Amino acid sequence: MPRTTDLPSSQEINEKSDRKAEQMDSQSDALEKTVEEVETIRDVLAKLEFNGTSDGAEKIEQSVEGAEDATEQIFDQQDRELDETQESNKEFKEEMEGKETSSESDLGKLSDAGGRLENESAVKEFLSAKNEALRQIDILKSVVDRSRQAGEKSDLAQRGFQDRVRRS
């Protein structure tokens, strides 16, 4: 019989799922701000007239391009960090899917065994156990679904940001 003290509680699982979703949202927000900065720099560069002196125009262009390069480097770092968080979320989701499958297997075993019992007290306890297994399955399904949705939302936003930065 497994030690239940080694297992996370429903609350801990829900909180971890929420933290991962919040982290991806926060990282996506930071990425979006960096994309907006890249676009602002590019827009300014495209609008500059460079009608002063040749050496002045060259220095201005180099400085603005330097700002663009530096901001793109920040974007790349934030992009990698978001990738890591998305991978962690994916691993968590897969772990929860495993727990869901295990809980469904336990429910089947409880149902099979409960059908062979005649003692009213034992039947009542097995019914209680089956109800708890169903509750666990519902919680895990919800966590898996929320983790999947958060990952898909984050991935979609990230691809859009990458497209905006990569086009020159």
N, C-alpha and C positions, 0 to 999 in steps of 0.2 A: 504494500500500500504506500503510495507516495506521500511524502511529507508536505502537507498543504501550507506549512509556514514558509516553504521555499517558493511558493507561487505568488505572483502579484495579485493584489485585490482588484476588484472591478473598478474602484475609484482610481487606483494607481494607473491602470491601463487607460482609462478615459483621460486622466490628466496628462499622461505621456503623449497620447494621440493629439490632444489639444495643444500641448507645447510644441510638438513637431509642426503642426499646421500653422501656429502663430509664428514660429521661427521662419518657415518658408515664406509666409506673407511679409514678414519684416524684411527678409533678404530681398524679396521681389520688389518691395517699395524702394529699398536702397538702390537696387539695380536700375529701377525706372528713373530715379533722380539722376543717376550717373549718365544714363542714356540721354536724358534731357540736356545735361551739360554738354555732352558730345555734340548733340544737334545744335545747341546754341553756339558753340565754338565754330562749328562748320558753317553755320548761317552767317556769322560775323565775318569769317574768312571769305566767304563768297561775295559779301556785300562791300568789303573794303575796296576803295578805289585806287590806292597806292599812287597818288598823284604828287607826292612830295619828292624827296630825293631818292635816287636809286639805292644808295646804301641804307637809308632810313626804311624804305619800303621792304628791302630784303630782311632787315632786322625785325621789323614788325611781323612779316610773314613767318620767319623762323620762330619767333616767340609764340605766335598764335598756333602754329603747327606743333610746337613743343607742348603747349597746353593741351592740344588735342591728343597727342601721343601719351602724355601723362594720364589724362582722363581715360583713355582707352585701356591703359595698364590697370587702372583702378577697376574698370569694368571687368577686365579679364579675371582679376583676383576675386571680385565679388561673384562672378559667374562660376568660378571653380568652387567657391564656398557653398553656393546654392546647389551645385551638383552633388557635393558631399552630403548636404542636408537631405536632398531628395533621395539619395542612395540609402541613407539611414532610415528615412521614412519607408522606403520600399522594403528594407529588411524587417522593420517593425511590422509592416502589413503582412508580410509572409509568415512571420512568427505568429501573428494573431490568427492567420488562416490555419496554421497548424493546430493551434489551440482549439479553434472552431471545429476542425475535423475530428480532433480527439474527443471533444465534448459531444459531438454527434454520435461517435462510436459508443461513448459511455451511455448516452441516452438509449441507444439500441440495446445495449446489454441490460440496462435497468428494465426496459420494457419486456425483453425476453424473459428475464428472471421473474419479474413481477407477475407475469401471466401464469407462472407455475406455482405461485404462492396461494395458500388458502387462509392462512392465519390473518385475521382482520387487522391486528396491530402491525404485522409485517407489511401487509398490503398498503396500509395507510402510510407507513414510513417510506415505502418504495414510491408511492405516489408523490410524497413530498420531495423525495430525491429527484424524481423525473421532472417535477415542476422547477426545481432549482437548476437542473441541467438545461431545461428549455430557456430559463432566464439567462443563464450563462451564454448559451448559443445566441440569443438575441443581442446581448451586450457585445459579444465578439463580432457578430455580423455588422452591427452598427459601427464599431471601431474600424473594422476592415473597410467598410464603405466610406466612412469619413476620411480615412487615411488615403484611400484610392482617389477620392475626389480632390483632396488637398494636393496630392501629388500631380494629378492631371492639370489642375488649375495652375500650379506653380510651373510645370513644364511648358504649358501653352504660353504663359506670360514670358517665360525665359526665352523661348524660341522667337517670340515677337521682338523682344529686346535685342537679341542677337542679330536678327535681320536688320533692325534699324541701325545698329552700330556698324555692321559689316558692309553695308552699302556705302559706297564712297561717292 
